[in-house]
Structure formats: C-alpha cells, structure tokens
Amino acid sequence: MAAEGHAPNAGEYIQHHLQHMQVNFSGQAVKQTSIVDFSLFNLDSLIYSVILGVIGCFILWRAARKATSGVPGRFQAAVEIIAEMVENQAKGVIHNAASRKVISPLALTVFVWIFLMNFMDMLPVDLLPSAWTQVYASMGHDAHHAYMRVVPTADLSTTLGLSTSVLLMCFFYSVKIKGVGGWTHELLAAPFGDKWFLYPVNFLMQMIEFAAKTVSHGMRLFGNMFAGELVFMLIALMGGVWAWELNPLTGGFWLGFGHVVAGTVWTLFHILIITLQAFIFMMLTLIYTGQAHDSH
C-alpha cells in the first residue's frame, strides 16, 4: 500500500483505500490520474453491485416462493413487512394502480439492493482488500497496486447511475401517461405559463429541475456512504497504531481501547444510516416517478 521500503502512513493508507480497481475500455488495469475520466470503469463497484443485486433478487424470489397463506415464518414476515411498507408509500404518492404494479416492485428492489450495497460498509475495512492483495501478489503483480473498494454506493458513478435510471423512468412515465405531445407541451408551458415568449425560459427551468433532482438524488447517497467509509478508515487507523504500540506509557493501549469503543458505537449508529439512506433513495424514487404522473 505504500512506497517501497516503509510502512504506510495515515495519508497513504487512506489514499490507497480510496483508489478503485479501474480498467479502461480495452480491459487493462490502470490508475486514475484526474478527477474525472470517462475512459475508465470502476471494476470493483461493478462487480460488487452486480453480485449484491443478484443476492437481493434471490432473497426476494426465495421469500415469494416460500410464501404461504398460513402463519408466516420470521423470514417471510420480515419480507412482507418491507413489501407492505413500500406498497403503502407507493399508494400515497402514485395514484395510478397500473403504474404501481411496476413501480412498487421497482422501489422494493431499489431499497433491498441499496441496503445490501450500503451494508458492505459493515465489513472490516481491510478484510476483502487484504484478501485481494494476496491474490494479486500471487499472480505476480505488485501488491502495492492491488486496489479495491467494496462499498459500491461510496462510488459516485454508482449512485449517479442509479439516479439517472430513475430519471429515465420518469421520462418513460411522462410519455406514457401524458403522451409525447402532452409532455412536450408541459416542458414548454410550465412553470411560468403557456406563452410562446416564455417557452425558452420554461424549457430551461425544466432541464435545470431534472438535472438538480438527478444530481441531488445520487449525491445524497454518495456523500453519506463516503463519509461513513472515511470514519471507518480512521477507526481502523487507531487499531493499526495500537497493534504497533501496545504500551500504556506511549498511549497505544488507549488507542486500542478507543478503536474498539469507537468501532462498536459507529457500527451501531451506521446501521441506522445505511437503512435510512436506502429508505430515502427509495422514497425519492417513488416521489419523482409519482411527479411524472402529475400534470402541470
């Protein structure tokens, strides 16, 4: 993780853990050198998000297959509570019953998927990255370049991809409910009125609204998960110092004690955060698709 010949300091440790496993269009592993580079893929985020998406779909499929009309087991009851919660929220926002048949399962899938991706933050910071480092080194590569991040929602490309998908759903339902002509007229006539000289201003305001919704939708989830990931890294650094300086006179003992206490407290608190962020993203998905059904 550090330069040759010395152990990583705090900055190097965090910098290494914030670097994605990236490949370019030809599949070659590379390291990003600029803040924005659309020629690179964050392969670790793609892998973990797909795996967790499959797991989430399997959980929901398993619950549906095992569902009975009798007294439900704990697993079935838990899934039914979540599904009923999502359906009740959808009924309050989307009044079109036909649309709810698609949007409610979509919102349920979004909630479960994002919760699972967020839950990756509960794993020890170095667990999977260290395992990947060993595998990477055994393949004959430099272990210092074995990058991996395991929380897909701490990656801005993942969260903006999700929010962009919601935007596309909004476009779909806007056209489906209002028709191409009706939606086009809405883009030109709202919010300031159906006057030809206001059409450019109305259209510009509509584009700004779409962009603001999409960016804020993705940035909210990314910001919270990225901050949580950083806190876990700082707590892990306390444990690392304790491992090197297990001596009450040097303060290493108290760093170890703080590592355990802070890690436990933050983990318990973070469980609420990851659940709340999944719920907020799901609710905004319902609200935005519901707004696509409304006429202005």
DRENDO-1510 file (C-alpha; in Angstrom, 1 decimal, always signed):
<recs>
REC; n; res; u; v; w
REC; 1; MET; +0.0; +0.0; +0.0 .
REC; 2; ALA; +2.9; +2.3; +0.5 .
REC; 3; ALA; +6.1; +3.1; -1.4 .
REC; 4; GLU; +8.8; +0.5; -1.3 .
REC; 5; GLY; +10.8; +0.2; +1.9 .
REC; 6; HIS; +8.4; +1.7; +4.5 .
REC; 7; ALA; +5.1; +1.0; +6.2 .
REC; 8; PRO; +2.2; +3.2; +5.0 .
REC; 9; ASN; +1.5; +6.4; +7.0 .
REC; 10; ALA; -2.1; +7.5; +7.7 .
REC; 11; GLY; -2.4; +9.5; +4.4 .
REC; 12; GLU; -1.0; +6.7; +2.3 .
REC; 13; TYR; -3.3; +4.2; +4.0 .
REC; 14; ILE; -6.4; +6.2; +3.3 .
REC; 15; GLN; -5.4; +7.2; -0.2 .
REC; 16; HIS; -4.8; +3.5; -1.1 .
REC; 17; HIS; -8.2; +2.5; +0.3 .
REC; 18; LEU; -9.9; +5.3; -1.7 .
REC; 19; GLN; -8.5; +4.1; -5.0 .
REC; 20; HIS; -10.8; +2.0; -7.2 .
REC; 21; MET; -9.8; -1.1; -9.1 .
REC; 22; GLN; -10.0; +0.5; -12.5 .
REC; 23; VAL; -9.8; -0.7; -16.1 .
REC; 24; ASN; -10.0; +1.1; -19.4 .
REC; 25; PHE; -12.1; +0.2; -22.5 .
REC; 26; SER; -9.6; -2.4; -23.5 .
REC; 27; GLY; -9.7; -4.1; -20.1 .
REC; 28; GLN; -6.3; -3.1; -19.0 .
REC; 29; ALA; -5.8; -2.2; -15.3 .
REC; 30; VAL; -4.9; +1.5; -14.9 .
REC; 31; LYS; -4.8; +4.1; -12.2 .
REC; 32; GLN; -6.9; +7.3; -12.5 .
REC; 33; THR; -4.8; +10.4; -12.6 .
REC; 34; SER; -7.5; +13.0; -13.0 .
REC; 35; ILE; -10.6; +13.8; -11.0 .
REC; 36; VAL; -13.0; +12.9; -13.9 .
REC; 37; ASP; -12.0; +10.3; -16.5 .
REC; 38; PHE; -14.9; +8.8; -18.6 .
REC; 39; SER; -12.5; +6.3; -20.2 .
REC; 40; LEU; -12.2; +4.2; -17.0 .
REC; 41; PHE; -14.5; +1.8; -15.3 .
REC; 42; ASN; -14.6; +1.2; -11.6 .
REC; 43; LEU; -14.5; -2.6; -11.9 .
REC; 44; ASP; -14.8; -3.2; -8.1 .
REC; 45; SER; -18.0; -1.2; -7.9 .
REC; 46; LEU; -19.5; -3.0; -10.9 .
REC; 47; ILE; -18.6; -6.5; -9.6 .
REC; 48; TYR; -19.9; -5.9; -6.1 .
REC; 49; SER; -23.1; -4.1; -7.2 .
REC; 50; VAL; -23.9; -7.0; -9.6 .
REC; 51; ILE; -23.2; -9.7; -7.0 .
REC; 52; LEU; -25.3; -7.9; -4.4 .
REC; 53; GLY; -28.1; -7.2; -6.9 .
REC; 54; VAL; -28.3; -11.0; -7.6 .
REC; 55; ILE; -28.3; -11.7; -3.9 .
REC; 56; GLY; -31.1; -9.2; -3.4 .
REC; 57; CYS; -33.2; -10.6; -6.2 .
REC; 58; PHE; -32.6; -14.1; -4.8 .
REC; 59; ILE; -33.8; -13.1; -1.4 .
REC; 60; LEU; -37.0; -11.6; -2.7 .
REC; 61; TRP; -37.5; -14.6; -5.1 .
REC; 62; ARG; -37.0; -17.0; -2.2 .
REC; 63; ALA; -39.4; -15.1; +0.0 .
REC; 64; ALA; -42.1; -15.2; -2.8 .
REC; 65; ARG; -41.6; -18.9; -3.4 .
REC; 66; LYS; -41.8; -19.8; +0.3 .
REC; 67; ALA; -44.8; -17.6; +0.9 .
REC; 68; THR; -47.7; -19.4; +2.5 .
REC; 69; SER; -51.3; -18.3; +3.4 .
REC; 70; GLY; -50.8; -19.7; +6.9 .
REC; 71; VAL; -48.7; -18.3; +9.8 .
REC; 72; PRO; -45.6; -16.9; +8.2 .
REC; 73; GLY; -42.1; -17.6; +9.4 .
REC; 74; ARG; -39.7; -14.9; +10.5 .
REC; 75; PHE; -38.1; -14.6; +7.1 .
REC; 76; GLN; -41.4; -14.4; +5.3 .
REC; 77; ALA; -42.8; -11.9; +7.8 .
REC; 78; ALA; -39.8; -9.6; +7.5 .
REC; 79; VAL; -40.0; -9.5; +3.7 .
REC; 80; GLU; -43.8; -9.0; +3.9 .
REC; 81; ILE; -43.3; -6.1; +6.3 .
REC; 82; ILE; -40.9; -4.4; +4.0 .
REC; 83; ALA; -43.0; -5.1; +0.9 .
REC; 84; GLU; -46.1; -3.7; +2.7 .
REC; 85; MET; -44.2; -0.6; +3.8 .
REC; 86; VAL; -43.1; +0.1; +0.2 .
REC; 87; GLU; -46.6; -0.6; -1.2 .
REC; 88; ASN; -48.2; +1.8; +1.4 .
REC; 89; GLN; -45.7; +4.5; +0.5 .
REC; 90; ALA; -46.4; +4.0; -3.2 .
REC; 91; LYS; -50.1; +4.3; -2.7 .
REC; 92; GLY; -49.7; +7.6; -1.0 .
REC; 93; VAL; -47.6; +9.0; -3.9 .
REC; 94; ILE; -48.7; +7.2; -7.1 .
REC; 95; HIS; -52.4; +7.0; -7.6 .
REC; 96; ASN; -52.3; +5.1; -10.9 .
REC; 97; ALA; -52.9; +1.4; -9.9 .
REC; 98; ALA; -51.5; +0.1; -13.2 .
REC; 99; SER; -48.2; +2.1; -12.7 .
REC; 100; ARG; -47.9; +0.8; -9.1 .
REC; 101; LYS; -47.7; -2.8; -10.4 .
REC; 102; VAL; -44.3; -1.9; -11.9 .
REC; 103; ILE; -43.1; +1.0; -9.6 .
REC; 104; SER; -43.8; -0.7; -6.3 .
REC; 105; PRO; -41.6; -3.8; -7.1 .
REC; 106; LEU; -39.0; -1.5; -8.5 .
REC; 107; ALA; -39.0; +0.6; -5.3 .
REC; 108; LEU; -38.8; -2.6; -3.2 .
REC; 109; THR; -35.8; -3.8; -5.3 .
REC; 110; VAL; -34.1; -0.5; -5.0 .
REC; 111; PHE; -34.5; -0.5; -1.3 .
REC; 112; VAL; -33.1; -4.0; -0.8 .
REC; 113; TRP; -30.3; -3.5; -3.3 .
REC; 114; ILE; -29.1; -0.2; -1.9 .
REC; 115; PHE; -29.3; -1.6; +1.7 .
REC; 116; LEU; -27.1; -4.5; +0.7 .
REC; 117; MET; -24.6; -2.3; -1.0 .
REC; 118; ASN; -24.6; +0.0; +2.0 .
REC; 119; PHE; -24.2; -2.9; +4.3 .
REC; 120; MET; -20.8; -3.7; +2.8 .
REC; 121; ASP; -19.6; -0.8; +5.0 .
REC; 122; MET; -20.2; -3.1; +8.0 .
REC; 123; LEU; -17.3; -5.4; +7.0 .
REC; 124; PRO; -13.9; -4.8; +8.5 .
REC; 125; VAL; -12.1; -2.2; +6.3 .
REC; 126; ASP; -9.2; -4.4; +5.4 .
REC; 127; LEU; -10.9; -7.8; +5.1 .
REC; 128; LEU; -11.6; -8.0; +1.4 .
REC; 129; PRO; -8.9; -5.6; +0.2 .
REC; 130; SER; -6.3; -7.6; +2.1 .
REC; 131; ALA; -7.5; -10.8; +0.6 .
REC; 132; TRP; -7.4; -9.3; -2.9 .
REC; 133; THR; -3.8; -8.0; -2.2 .
REC; 134; GLN; -2.7; -11.6; -1.5 .
REC; 135; VAL; -4.4; -12.9; -4.7 .
REC; 136; TYR; -3.0; -10.0; -6.7 .
REC; 137; ALA; +0.5; -10.6; -5.4 .
REC; 138; SER; +0.2; -14.4; -6.1 .
REC; 139; MET; -0.5; -13.5; -9.8 .
REC; 140; GLY; +3.0; -11.9; -10.0 .
REC; 141; HIS; +1.8; -8.3; -9.7 .
REC; 142; ASP; +3.0; -5.5; -7.4 .
REC; 143; ALA; +0.9; -5.8; -4.2 .
REC; 144; HIS; +1.1; -2.0; -3.7 .
REC; 145; HIS; -1.1; -1.6; -6.8 .
REC; 146; ALA; -3.8; -4.0; -5.6 .
REC; 147; TYR; -6.7; -1.5; -5.3 .
REC; 148; MET; -10.2; -2.4; -4.2 .
REC; 149; ARG; -13.2; -0.6; -2.7 .
REC; 150; VAL; -16.1; -2.8; -1.5 .
REC; 151; VAL; -18.9; -0.2; -0.9 .
REC; 152; PRO; -20.5; +0.5; -4.4 .
REC; 153; THR; -22.6; +3.3; -3.0 .
REC; 154; ALA; -19.5; +5.1; -1.9 .
REC; 155; ASP; -18.7; +5.5; -5.6 .
REC; 156; LEU; -20.3; +8.5; -7.2 .
REC; 157; SER; -20.5; +6.7; -10.6 .
REC; 158; THR; -22.8; +4.1; -9.0 .
REC; 159; THR; -25.1; +6.5; -7.2 .
REC; 160; LEU; -25.4; +8.8; -10.2 .
REC; 161; GLY; -26.1; +5.7; -12.4 .
REC; 162; LEU; -28.9; +4.7; -10.1 .
REC; 163; SER; -30.4; +8.3; -10.0 .
REC; 164; THR; -30.1; +8.5; -13.8 .
REC; 165; SER; -32.0; +5.3; -14.1 .
REC; 166; VAL; -34.8; +6.9; -12.0 .
REC; 167; LEU; -34.7; +9.9; -14.3 .
REC; 168; LEU; -35.2; +7.6; -17.3 .
REC; 169; MET; -38.2; +6.0; -15.6 .
REC; 170; CYS; -39.7; +9.5; -15.0 .
REC; 171; PHE; -39.3; +10.2; -18.8 .
REC; 172; PHE; -40.9; +6.9; -19.6 .
REC; 173; TYR; -44.0; +7.5; -17.4 .
REC; 174; SER; -44.3; +11.1; -18.5 .
REC; 175; VAL; -44.6; +10.0; -22.1 .
REC; 176; LYS; -46.8; +7.0; -21.2 .
REC; 177; ILE; -49.3; +9.0; -19.1 .
REC; 178; LYS; -49.3; +12.3; -21.0 .
REC; 179; GLY; -48.3; +11.3; -24.5 .
REC; 180; VAL; -45.4; +12.7; -26.5 .
REC; 181; GLY; -47.4; +15.9; -27.3 .
REC; 182; GLY; -48.7; +16.4; -23.8 .
REC; 183; TRP; -45.3; +16.0; -22.2 .
REC; 184; THR; -43.7; +18.3; -24.9 .
REC; 185; HIS; -46.3; +20.9; -24.2 .
REC; 186; GLU; -45.6; +20.6; -20.4 .
REC; 187; LEU; -41.9; +21.1; -21.0 .
REC; 188; LEU; -42.6; +24.4; -22.8 .
REC; 189; ALA; -45.6; +25.7; -20.9 .
REC; 190; ALA; -44.6; +25.0; -17.2 .
REC; 191; PRO; -43.9; +26.5; -14.8 .
REC; 192; PHE; -44.5; +30.2; -16.0 .
REC; 193; GLY; -47.4; +29.7; -18.3 .
REC; 194; ASP; -48.3; +28.8; -21.9 .
REC; 195; LYS; -46.9; +31.9; -23.6 .
REC; 196; TRP; -44.7; +31.5; -26.7 .
REC; 197; PHE; -42.2; +34.0; -25.5 .
REC; 198; LEU; -41.8; +32.1; -22.2 .
REC; 199; TYR; -41.2; +28.7; -23.9 .
REC; 200; PRO; -37.3; +29.0; -23.8 .
REC; 201; VAL; -37.4; +30.0; -20.1 .
REC; 202; ASN; -39.8; +27.2; -19.2 .
REC; 203; PHE; -37.8; +24.6; -21.1 .
REC; 204; LEU; -34.6; +25.8; -19.4 .
REC; 205; MET; -36.2; +25.6; -16.0 .
REC; 206; GLN; -37.4; +22.1; -16.7 .
REC; 207; MET; -33.9; +21.0; -17.7 .
REC; 208; ILE; -32.5; +22.5; -14.5 .
REC; 209; GLU; -35.1; +20.8; -12.4 .
REC; 210; PHE; -34.3; +17.4; -14.0 .
REC; 211; ALA; -30.6; +17.9; -13.5 .
REC; 212; ALA; -30.9; +19.1; -9.9 .
REC; 213; LYS; -33.2; +16.2; -9.0 .
REC; 214; THR; -30.8; +13.6; -10.5 .
REC; 215; VAL; -27.6; +15.0; -9.1 .
REC; 216; SER; -29.0; +15.6; -5.6 .
REC; 217; HIS; -30.6; +12.1; -5.7 .
REC; 218; GLY; -27.3; +10.5; -6.3 .
REC; 219; MET; -25.1; +12.9; -4.3 .
REC; 220; ARG; -27.1; +12.4; -1.1 .
REC; 221; LEU; -26.5; +8.7; -1.0 .
REC; 222; PHE; -22.8; +9.0; -2.1 .
REC; 223; GLY; -22.0; +11.7; +0.4 .
REC; 224; ASN; -23.3; +9.8; +3.4 .
REC; 225; MET; -21.7; +6.5; +2.4 .
REC; 226; PHE; -18.4; +8.1; +1.5 .
REC; 227; ALA; -18.3; +9.9; +4.9 .
REC; 228; GLY; -19.1; +6.7; +6.7 .
REC; 229; GLU; -16.4; +4.9; +4.8 .
REC; 230; LEU; -13.8; +7.5; +5.8 .
REC; 231; VAL; -14.8; +7.3; +9.5 .
REC; 232; PHE; -14.3; +3.5; +9.4 .
REC; 233; MET; -10.9; +4.1; +7.9 .
REC; 234; LEU; -9.9; +6.5; +10.7 .
REC; 235; ILE; -11.1; +4.0; +13.3 .
REC; 236; ALA; -9.1; +1.3; +11.6 .
REC; 237; LEU; -6.0; +3.5; +11.8 .
REC; 238; MET; -6.5; +3.7; +15.6 .
REC; 239; GLY; -6.4; -0.1; +15.7 .
REC; 240; GLY; -3.3; -0.1; +13.5 .
REC; 241; VAL; -1.4; +2.2; +15.7 .
REC; 242; TRP; -2.5; +0.1; +18.7 .
REC; 243; ALA; -1.1; -3.0; +17.1 .
REC; 244; TRP; +2.3; -1.4; +16.7 .
REC; 245; GLU; +2.4; +0.4; +20.1 .
REC; 246; LEU; +0.8; -1.9; +22.7 .
REC; 247; ASN; +2.3; +0.1; +25.6 .
REC; 248; PRO; +0.3; +2.1; +28.2 .
REC; 249; LEU; +3.1; +4.5; +28.5 .
REC; 250; THR; +3.0; +5.5; +24.9 .
REC; 251; GLY; -0.7; +5.8; +24.6 .
REC; 252; GLY; -1.0; +2.8; +22.3 .
REC; 253; PHE; -3.3; +0.9; +24.8 .
REC; 254; TRP; -5.8; +3.8; +24.8 .
REC; 255; LEU; -5.8; +3.9; +21.1 .
REC; 256; GLY; -6.7; +0.2; +21.1 .
REC; 257; PHE; -9.4; +0.8; +23.6 .
REC; 258; GLY; -10.7; +3.8; +21.6 .
REC; 259; HIS; -10.6; +1.6; +18.4 .
REC; 260; VAL; -12.9; -1.0; +20.0 .
REC; 261; VAL; -15.3; +1.6; +21.5 .
REC; 262; ALA; -15.4; +3.9; +18.5 .
REC; 263; GLY; -15.8; +1.0; +16.1 .
REC; 264; THR; -18.7; -0.5; +18.1 .
REC; 265; VAL; -20.5; +2.8; +18.5 .
REC; 266; TRP; -20.1; +3.9; +14.9 .
REC; 267; THR; -21.1; +0.5; +13.6 .
REC; 268; LEU; -24.3; +0.5; +15.6 .
REC; 269; PHE; -25.0; +4.1; +14.5 .
REC; 270; HIS; -24.1; +3.4; +10.9 .
REC; 271; ILE; -26.7; +0.6; +10.7 .
REC; 272; LEU; -29.3; +3.3; +11.1 .
REC; 273; ILE; -27.6; +5.4; +8.4 .
REC; 274; ILE; -27.4; +2.7; +5.8 .
REC; 275; THR; -31.1; +1.8; +6.4 .
REC; 276; LEU; -32.2; +5.4; +6.3 .
REC; 277; GLN; -30.3; +6.2; +3.1 .
REC; 278; ALA; -31.8; +3.2; +1.4 .
REC; 279; PHE; -35.3; +4.3; +2.5 .
REC; 280; ILE; -34.7; +7.9; +1.4 .
REC; 281; PHE; -33.4; +6.8; -2.0 .
REC; 282; MET; -36.5; +4.6; -2.4 .
REC; 283; MET; -38.9; +7.4; -1.3 .
REC; 284; LEU; -37.4; +9.8; -3.8 .
REC; 285; THR; -37.7; +7.2; -6.5 .
REC; 286; LEU; -41.4; +7.0; -5.7 .
REC; 287; ILE; -41.8; +10.8; -5.4 .
REC; 288; TYR; -40.1; +11.5; -8.7 .
REC; 289; THR; -41.9; +8.8; -10.6 .
REC; 290; GLY; -45.2; +10.0; -9.0 .
REC; 291; GLN; -44.5; +13.6; -10.2 .
REC; 292; ALA; -44.1; +12.2; -13.7 .
REC; 293; HIS; -47.8; +11.2; -13.5 .
REC; 294; ASP; -48.9; +14.7; -12.5 .
REC; 295; SER; -49.9; +17.4; -15.0 .
REC; 296; HIS; -48.6; +21.0; -14.5 .
</recs>
